């Protein structure tokens, strides 16, 4: 009988992640984030997540690259047609992910600006490494 070997790995995500509750459409939130954070988030092809039994679900996605600070911003919806991107947090509508070096002052400033957007009901920081569905947040 052949010996069975199982490969196990743990994903280590090193980005800053804000969870946002907002009842407005993605383009409206995107416009407000651009206005309040000084970004230029642009609509990209929807993020496709492969589900069981050969099905896929799609999540709205906006991105912006700040060349000066070397930061990549991604706004992605949590709600697809079939399921949630991050199943353990179904009450959040969107996630703003900032990839690149950020210090604590920058993180607090971004969170405060998000919370000051009138259309945002709640904004908080999540540690992506504590999520069970963290592999869903690997976009490339």
N, C-alpha and C positions, 0 to 999 in steps of 0.2 A: 504494500500500500504506500503510495507516495506521501511524503511529508507535506503538510499544509502550512504555508507561511502566510501570516496576515500582516499587512502593512498598516500601521496606525500613525497618524500625524495630528498635531495640534496646530491650528492656525493662530498666529500671533498678529493681531491687527494693531497698528501704531498710528491711528488717526484720531482726531477730535470729532465727536459726534453729538449733535444737538437733536433732541426729539421735539417735534412741534405738533401741537394740536391746533387745527385751524379748519373751520368749516367751508372756507372758500376754495375755489378751484385752484389747481396747481399754478396756472399762469398768473393768477392774481397774487398768490403768495410770492411767486418768483419776482413779480414787479415790485412788491413791497420790500423784499430782501435786497433787491438791486438798489432801491431808493435809500433804505436805512443803513445798509452795510457798505454802500459804494461799490457794488459788484456789477458785473455784466453777465449774469447767468443766461445761457442760451439753451433753447430746447434741443435735445439730441434724440436719437432713436430710442424708443422705449427699451428699458432693461428687460430682457427675457430670462425667466427662471424656469428651468426644467423641473416638472413635477413628476409624480409617479404615473405609471401607465402611459408614458409617452406624451403626456400633456404638457403644455407650457402656460405660464401666466406672465402678464406684462405690467410693468410699473413705469410711470412717467418719470423722466430723468432730464435734469438741467445741469450744465457744467460751466465752469469758468476757471481759467488759469491766470493767476497773478504772477507775471513774469518777474516783477521786481522782488517780491517776497518769497517767490518759489513755493506758492501754495496752490493746491488744486481744490476747488469747491465743487461739491456734487449735491444737488437737491434731488431726492428720490422719494416717490410716494410709497407709503406703506401698504396701501390697499390696491390689490390687483383685481381682476375679474373673478378669480376663484378663491384666492386666499391672501393672507398677509405676508409681506416680505419678512417681517420680524414678528413671528407668531406670539411670542411672549409679551408683546406690547401692542395689542390691537387698538388701544385707545389713542395712540398717536397716529396722526395722518401723514406726516412727512418726517424725513431725516435730512439734516444738513451735515454733510461730512466734509471736514477740512483736513486734507492730507498734506503733510509737510511739517516743518518745525514750528511749533507754537508754544509760547510761554503762558504761565498762569494768568498774567494780566490781559493778554490777548484773548484767552478763552473766556474770561469774565466779561470783557468788553463785548464780544460777539453775543454771548448769552443775554446780556443786559439789553443790547440793541434789538435782539429778536423779541424779547419780552415787552419792549416798548412799542412794538408794532400793534396798532389797534385791532387788527383782524386776528391776531394770534391769541388764542385762549390760554395756552400754556406752553412754555418752553423750558426744557431741562436738559442736563447733560447725562448721557449714558456712556458706560464703559463697554465698548464693543466686545472686549474679551470675556465679559461675563455673560454674554448672550448665547443661548443654545443654538440659535440659528445664525451665528456669525458668518458662516461660510456663504450665506446669501448676500453678504455685503462686499464680496469680492467681485468687482465689476469688470475687470480686464483679465 
